């Protein structure tokens, strides 16, 4: 799916490990304050290949949906994931995402989040998507608000990010209610 700015959203594929390792290495400093502490092994192609295989098992089992952003040079420049998909009475998932440091502020992630929410509704039949941001991650909060998410609360010491348990703001989007903003 074309997101504009020469960026495509596509499903994660077996064989993406080396490109993911390059993307994480290129963005190591940029992502460090928003993610868990990462070992040196995390940045290797071998470890990313393992993560890809684990992710694809989750996709095959219906527990997740995994996408990458790819630029015109076919480099991976971001990820968007739906994890912890729950069916039954809930029909919900958690959203996670990041974008390359050189693409921030251009609307790329707004387009990707909108597209993935539309896929969650139309292809996966989900009712709701939840996302969490660090309290001080105003850029991510702008992405969520611009794509139809509403803030639903604050979770103290929610996730261990950058080596510390940190508070997060919680957001949700009821997929039938929010306008479709596919790019």
KOLPALUM-435364 format. One record per residue: residue number from 1; x, y, z of N, C-alpha, C in turn; residue in one letter; chain. Coordinates in steps of 0.02 Angstrom, whole numbers, padded with zeros to 5 digits, m for minus. Layout:
residues N
ATOM   kekol      n.X      n.Y      n.Z     ca.X     ca.Y     ca.Z      c.X      c.Y      c.Z   roke   sero
ATOM     NUM        X        Y        Z        X        Y        Z        X        Y        Z      A      A
...
This chain:
residues 183
ATOM   kekol      n.X      n.Y      n.Z     ca.X     ca.Y     ca.Z      c.X      c.Y      c.Z   roke   sero
ATOM       1    00042   m00059    00000    00000    00000    00000    00045    00062    00000      X      A
ATOM       2    00032    00108   m00045    00072    00169   m00052    00050    00219    00000      X      A
ATOM       3    00097    00242    00042    00083    00292    00094    00104    00362    00073      X      A
ATOM       4    00129    00370    00013    00156    00435   m00008    00228    00442    00015      X      A
ATOM       5    00260    00495   m00006    00331    00508    00011    00376    00451   m00011      X      A
ATOM       6    00355    00410   m00060    00395    00354   m00084    00397    00296   m00035      X      A
ATOM       7    00350    00292    00012    00350    00240    00063    00292    00192    00051      X      A
ATOM       8    00307    00128    00056    00256    00076    00050    00247    00041    00116      X      A
ATOM       9    00186    00021    00131    00170   m00022    00188    00159   m00091    00158      X      A
ATOM      10    00194   m00141    00186    00185   m00210    00162    00191   m00258    00221      X      A
ATOM      11    00166   m00318    00213    00174   m00367    00267    00248   m00385    00278      X      A
ATOM      12    00264   m00400    00340    00330   m00427    00356    00338   m00493    00319      X      A
ATOM      13    00398   m00505    00292    00411   m00566    00254    00471   m00603    00281      X      A
ATOM      14    00470   m00669    00274    00529   m00709    00289    00586   m00682    00246      X      A
ATOM      15    00644   m00672    00275    00700   m00644    00239    00710   m00570    00252      X      A
ATOM      16    00667   m00539    00292    00674   m00467    00308    00724   m00454    00364      X      A
ATOM      17    00752   m00505    00394    00796   m00496    00452    00855   m00450    00440      X      A
ATOM      18    00890   m00459    00384    00949   m00418    00371    00929   m00344    00363      X      A
ATOM      19    00875   m00332    00328    00851   m00262    00319    00829   m00232    00386      X      A
ATOM      20    00796   m00273    00427    00776   m00248    00493    00837   m00232    00536      X      A
ATOM      21    00887   m00276    00534    00948   m00263    00572    00980   m00198    00550      X      A
ATOM      22    00982   m00186    00485    01010   m00123    00459    00968   m00063    00482      X      A
ATOM      23    00902   m00070    00480    00858   m00015    00501    00865   m00001    00575      X      A
ATOM      24    00867   m00053    00616    00875   m00042    00688    00944   m00012    00704      X      A
ATOM      25    00995   m00034    00669    01062   m00008    00680    01064    00066    00660      X      A
ATOM      26    01036    00082    00604    01034    00152    00579    00996    00197    00627      X      A
ATOM      27    00946    00170    00661    00903    00209    00706    00914    00195    00779      X      A
ATOM      28    00970    00164    00795    00984    00143    00864    00977    00200    00914      X      A
ATOM      29    01010    00255    00902    01007    00312    00948    00938    00344    00948      X      A
ATOM      30    00908    00350    00889    00842    00380    00882    00789    00342    00923      X      A
ATOM      31    00792    00275    00923    00741    00234    00956    00756    00219    01029      X      A
ATOM      32    00817    00230    01051    00838    00207    01118    00794    00233    01174      X      A
ATOM      33    00771    00295    01171    00732    00322    01227    00659    00299    01225      X      A
ATOM      34    00638    00265    01170    00568    00244    01164    00560    00168    01170      X      A
ATOM      35    00614    00131    01177    00610    00058    01176    00645    00027    01236      X      A
ATOM      36    00634   m00038    01247    00672   m00073    01299    00747   m00071    01283      X      A
ATOM      37    00788   m00083    01334    00860   m00088    01321    00872   m00146    01274      X      A
ATOM      38    00917   m00137    01227    00932   m00188    01177    01003   m00213    01184      X      A
ATOM      39    01012   m00279    01179    01078   m00309    01179    01111   m00298    01111      X      A
ATOM      40    01176   m00308    01108    01211   m00303    01044    01183   m00355    00995      X      A
ATOM      41    01166   m00413    01020    01139   m00466    00978    01075   m00445    00942      X      A
ATOM      42    01035   m00403    00974    00972   m00379    00945    00984   m00349    00876      X      A
ATOM      43    01039   m00314    00866    01053   m00278    00804    01083   m00321    00750      X      A
ATOM      44    01090   m00386    00762    01119   m00431    00712    01065   m00458    00665      X      A
ATOM      45    01085   m00473    00604    01039   m00502    00556    01013   m00569    00580      X      A
ATOM      46    01056   m00608    00613    01035   m00674    00637    00979   m00668    00688      X      A
ATOM      47    00986   m00622    00735    00933   m00613    00786    00870   m00585    00755      X      A
ATOM      48    00877   m00539    00708    00817   m00512    00675    00783   m00565    00633      X      A
ATOM      49    00821   m00611    00603    00790   m00668    00568    00748   m00709    00616      X      A
ATOM      50    00773   m00720    00677    00735   m00757    00728    00671   m00719    00746      X      A
ATOM      51    00677   m00653    00756    00618   m00612    00772    00566   m00615    00715      X      A
ATOM      52    00590   m00614    00653    00544   m00618    00596    00507   m00685    00598      X      A
ATOM      53    00543   m00739    00608    00510   m00805    00611    00459   m00808    00668      X      A
ATOM      54    00477   m00781    00727    00430   m00779    00783    00369   m00738    00765      X      A
ATOM      55    00379   m00680    00735    00324   m00637    00715    00278   m00672    00665      X      A
ATOM      56    00308   m00705    00616    00268   m00738    00565    00228   m00797    00593      X      A
ATOM      57    00255   m00831    00645    00216   m00883    00679    00155   m00852    00712      X      A
ATOM      58    00164   m00794    00744    00107   m00759    00774    00055   m00738    00723      X      A
ATOM      59    00078   m00716    00665    00032   m00697    00611   m00006   m00759    00588      X      A
ATOM      60    00029   m00814    00577   m00003   m00876    00554   m00054   m00902    00605      X      A
ATOM      61   m00040   m00892    00669   m00085   m00914    00722   m00142   m00866    00736      X      A
ATOM      62   m00142   m00808    00702   m00195   m00758    00713   m00186   m00716    00775      X      A
ATOM      63   m00126   m00719    00806   m00113   m00681    00867   m00085   m00612    00853      X      A
ATOM      64   m00063   m00600    00790   m00033   m00536    00775   m00038   m00521    00700      X      A
ATOM      65   m00021   m00460    00682   m00013   m00439    00612    00049   m00396    00610      X      A
ATOM      66    00093   m00408    00563    00158   m00375    00562    00170   m00343    00493      X      A
ATOM      67    00189   m00280    00495    00201   m00242    00433    00267   m00205    00439      X      A
ATOM      68    00295   m00190    00381    00354   m00147    00377    00340   m00089    00330      X      A
ATOM      69    00377   m00036    00339    00377    00021    00293    00440    00013    00251      X      A
ATOM      70    00433    00023    00186    00489    00014    00140    00494    00076    00096      X      A
ATOM      71    00556    00101    00088    00565    00160    00046    00577    00140   m00027      X      A
ATOM      72    00587    00190   m00069    00597    00178   m00141    00659    00138   m00157      X      A
ATOM      73    00705    00134   m00111    00766    00093   m00121    00757    00023   m00092      X      A
ATOM      74    00695    00007   m00072    00677   m00058   m00043    00711   m00070    00025      X      A
ATOM      75    00726   m00015    00060    00753   m00020    00128    00695   m00018    00177      X      A
ATOM      76    00698   m00058    00229    00648   m00054    00282    00662    00009    00322      X      A
ATOM      77    00610    00051    00331    00617    00114    00366    00566    00122    00422      X      A
ATOM      78    00537    00067    00443    00490    00069    00499    00451    00005    00506      X      A
ATOM      79    00415    00001    00561    00372   m00057    00575    00306   m00033    00603      X      A
ATOM      80    00255   m00073    00590    00190   m00065    00623    00166   m00135    00639      X      A
ATOM      81    00148   m00146    00701    00127   m00212    00723    00062   m00209    00762      X      A
ATOM      82    00021   m00259    00752   m00036   m00272    00795   m00019   m00335    00834      X      A
ATOM      83   m00018   m00331    00899   m00001   m00389    00940   m00057   m00404    00989      X      A
ATOM      84   m00052   m00461    01021   m00101   m00481    01071   m00172   m00477    01044      X      A
ATOM      85   m00183   m00501    00983   m00251   m00501    00956   m00294   m00549    00997      X      A
ATOM      86   m00350   m00522    01020   m00397   m00560    01061   m00463   m00561    01024      X      A
ATOM      87   m00493   m00618    01019   m00558   m00624    00986   m00612   m00632    01041      X      A
ATOM      88   m00659   m00675    01032   m00711   m00684    01082   m00754   m00622    01088      X      A
ATOM      89   m00762   m00598    01149   m00803   m00539    01160   m00764   m00474    01152      X      A
ATOM      90   m00698   m00478    01143   m00655   m00419    01143   m00639   m00393    01073      X      A
ATOM      91   m00615   m00435    01028   m00597   m00417    00959   m00552   m00355    00958      X      A
ATOM      92   m00495   m00361    00992   m00451   m00304    01003   m00378   m00324    00992      X      A
ATOM      93   m00335   m00274    00984   m00263   m00285    00977   m00226   m00225    01003      X      A
ATOM      94   m00161   m00235    01017   m00116   m00180    01036   m00077   m00159    00974      X      A
ATOM      95   m00069   m00094    00966   m00032   m00065    00910    00036   m00041    00934      X      A
ATOM      96    00087   m00057    00895    00154   m00031    00906    00184   m00008    00840      X      A
ATOM      97    00227    00042    00842    00255    00067    00780    00318    00108    00793      X      A
ATOM      98    00359    00115    00740    00415    00162    00740    00431    00179    00667      X      A
ATOM      99    00463    00236    00658    00482    00257    00591    00554    00284    00593      X      A
ATOM     100    00588    00276    00538    00657    00299    00530    00664    00373    00549      X      A
ATOM     101    00719    00388    00580    00733    00457    00604    00727    00508    00548      X      A
ATOM     102    00743    00490    00487    00741    00537    00431    00670    00548    00404      X      A
ATOM     103    00621    00511    00429    00553    00517    00404    00505    00546    00455      X      A
ATOM     104    00529    00563    00514    00485    00590    00565    00457    00658    00544      X      A
ATOM     105    00396    00671    00565    00366    00736    00551    00339    00746    00481      X      A
ATOM     106    00337    00693    00441    00314    00699    00371    00245    00669    00359      X      A
ATOM     107    00214    00643    00411    00148    00613    00403    00150    00540    00382      X      A
ATOM     108    00210    00512    00376    00216    00442    00355    00182    00396    00405      X      A
ATOM     109    00196    00406    00470    00167    00361    00519    00092    00371    00526      X      A
ATOM     110    00067    00432    00517   m00006    00442    00517   m00038    00399    00463      X      A
ATOM     111   m00009    00400    00404   m00035    00359    00350   m00031    00285    00364      X      A
ATOM     112    00025    00263    00394    00034    00192    00410   m00015    00169    00463      X      A
ATOM     113   m00024    00209    00516   m00070    00190    00569   m00142    00188    00542      X      A
ATOM     114   m00160    00237    00502   m00227    00237    00472   m00238    00174    00430      X      A
ATOM     115   m00189    00158    00389   m00195    00099    00346   m00200    00035    00386      X      A
ATOM     116   m00159    00028    00437   m00160   m00033    00478   m00226   m00038    00516      X      A
ATOM     117   m00252    00017    00540   m00318    00015    00573   m00373   m00006    00525      X      A
ATOM     118   m00370    00018    00463   m00419   m00003    00413   m00411   m00078    00399      X      A
ATOM     119   m00350   m00103    00395   m00339   m00175    00385   m00364   m00215    00446      X      A
ATOM     120   m00353   m00188    00506   m00376   m00222    00567   m00452   m00228    00566      X      A
ATOM     121   m00486   m00177    00543   m00559   m00177    00540   m00584   m00221    00482      X      A
ATOM     122   m00558   m00209    00422   m00585   m00240    00362   m00561   m00311    00350      X      A
ATOM     123   m00497   m00325    00364   m00469   m00391    00350   m00469   m00437    00411      X      A
ATOM     124   m00457   m00408    00470   m00454   m00449    00530   m00519   m00449    00570      X      A
ATOM     125   m00564   m00404    00553   m00628   m00401    00586   m00625   m00376    00658      X      A
ATOM     126   m00573   m00337    00674   m00566   m00312    00742   m00613   m00254    00755      X      A
ATOM     127   m00630   m00245    00818   m00675   m00192    00841   m00635   m00133    00870      X      A
ATOM     128   m00577   m00148    00899   m00541   m00098    00939   m00466   m00109    00933      X      A
ATOM     129   m00429   m00054    00934   m00355   m00057    00937   m00334   m00011    00994      X      A
ATOM     130   m00287   m00035    01034   m00260    00004    01090   m00187    00019    01077      X      A
ATOM     131   m00165    00077    01100   m00094    00096    01095   m00074    00131    01159      X      A
ATOM     132   m00010    00128    01175    00017    00162    01234    00078    00202    01212      X      A
ATOM     133    00084    00262    01240    00143    00303    01227    00173    00326    01293      X      A
ATOM     134    00237    00336    01293    00268    00368    01351    00235    00436    01360      X      A
ATOM     135    00229    00457    01422    00195    00520    01437    00226    00578    01399      X      A
ATOM     136    00291    00577    01390    00326    00633    01357    00334    00623    01281      X      A
ATOM     137    00304    00571    01252    00310    00560    01180    00253    00595    01143      X      A
ATOM     138    00259    00660    01139    00206    00701    01109    00197    00687    01035      X      A
ATOM     139    00251    00670    00999    00245    00656    00928    00201    00595    00916      X      A
ATOM     140    00211    00543    00955    00170    00483    00949    00098    00497    00968      X      A
ATOM     141    00088    00537    01018    00019    00555    01038   m00016    00594    00983      X      A
ATOM     142    00021    00637    00948   m00009    00674    00891   m00030    00625    00836      X      A
ATOM     143    00012    00575    00822   m00005    00524    00772   m00070    00490    00791      X      A
ATOM     144   m00075    00469    00854   m00135    00433    00875   m00197    00477    00872      X      A
ATOM     145   m00192    00537    00897   m00251    00581    00895   m00272    00597    00823      X      A
ATOM     146   m00223    00606    00779   m00238    00622    00709   m00269    00563    00672      X      A
ATOM     147   m00263    00503    00698   m00289    00444    00665   m00350    00415    00701      X      A
ATOM     148   m00382    00456    00742   m00446    00436    00771   m00442    00402    00839      X      A
ATOM     149   m00384    00401    00870   m00378    00372    00937   m00398    00424    00990      X      A
ATOM     150   m00424    00400    01045   m00439    00444    01102   m00402    00418    01163      X      A
ATOM     151   m00381    00465    01204   m00346    00447    01266   m00396    00418    01315      X      A
ATOM     152   m00377    00361    01347   m00423    00328    01393   m00394    00322    01464      X      A
ATOM     153   m00332    00344    01473   m00305    00341    01541   m00230    00343    01543      X      A
ATOM     154   m00206    00338    01604   m00134    00338    01617   m00117    00275    01655      X      A
ATOM     155   m00065    00241    01634   m00043    00178    01665    00024    00190    01699      X      A
ATOM     156    00025    00194    01765    00088    00204    01801    00135    00144    01792      X      A
ATOM     157    00199    00160    01780    00251    00110    01775    00230    00052    01730      X      A
ATOM     158    00205    00068    01673    00172    00021    01627    00222   m00025    01591      X      A
ATOM     159    00275    00003    01563    00324   m00035    01526    00395   m00015    01547      X      A
ATOM     160    00441   m00062    01541    00512   m00048    01556    00545   m00023    01491      X      A
ATOM     161    00553    00042    01487    00580    00075    01428    00644    00111    01447      X      A
ATOM     162    00695    00103    01405    00761    00134    01417    00786    00117    01487      X      A
ATOM     163    00771    00056    01510    00796    00032    01574    00757    00052    01636      X      A
ATOM     164    00701    00088    01627    00661    00110    01685    00588    00095    01673      X      A
ATOM     165    00552    00078    01727    00479    00072    01723    00451    00142    01715      X      A
ATOM     166    00414    00152    01661    00390    00219    01646    00315    00221    01636      X      A
ATOM     167    00286    00278    01657    00215    00289    01647    00200    00297    01573      X      A
ATOM     168    00140    00275    01554    00117    00282    01484    00046    00309    01483      X      A
ATOM     169    00030    00344    01430   m00039    00363    01415   m00068    00309    01370      X      A
ATOM     170   m00130    00289    01385   m00164    00237    01347   m00215    00269    01300      X      A
ATOM     171   m00218    00244    01240   m00264    00268    01189   m00301    00208    01159      X      A
ATOM     172   m00361    00221    01133   m00397    00170    01096   m00431    00201    01036      X      A
ATOM     173   m00444    00158    00988   m00485    00178    00931   m00537    00123    00921      X      A
ATOM     174   m00600    00142    00924   m00654    00097    00907   m00660    00101    00831      X      A
ATOM     175   m00643    00047    00798   m00632    00048    00726   m00695    00065    00686      X      A
ATOM     176   m00754    00048    00710   m00815    00065    00674   m00832    00139    00680      X      A
ATOM     177   m00808    00172    00733   m00826    00241    00747   m00782    00292    00712      X      A
ATOM     178   m00718    00278    00707   m00671    00327    00680   m00676    00330    00605      X      A
ATOM     179   m00670    00389    00576   m00672    00394    00503   m00613    00357    00472      X      A
ATOM     180   m00625    00328    00414   m00573    00293    00378   m00528    00345    00347      X      A
ATOM     181   m00463    00345    00366   m00417    00394    00340   m00360    00360    00302      X      A
ATOM     182   m00379    00310    00263   m00327    00276    00223   m00294    00327    00177      X      A
ATOM     183   m00228    00321    00168   m00195    00368    00122   m00217    00358    00050      X      A
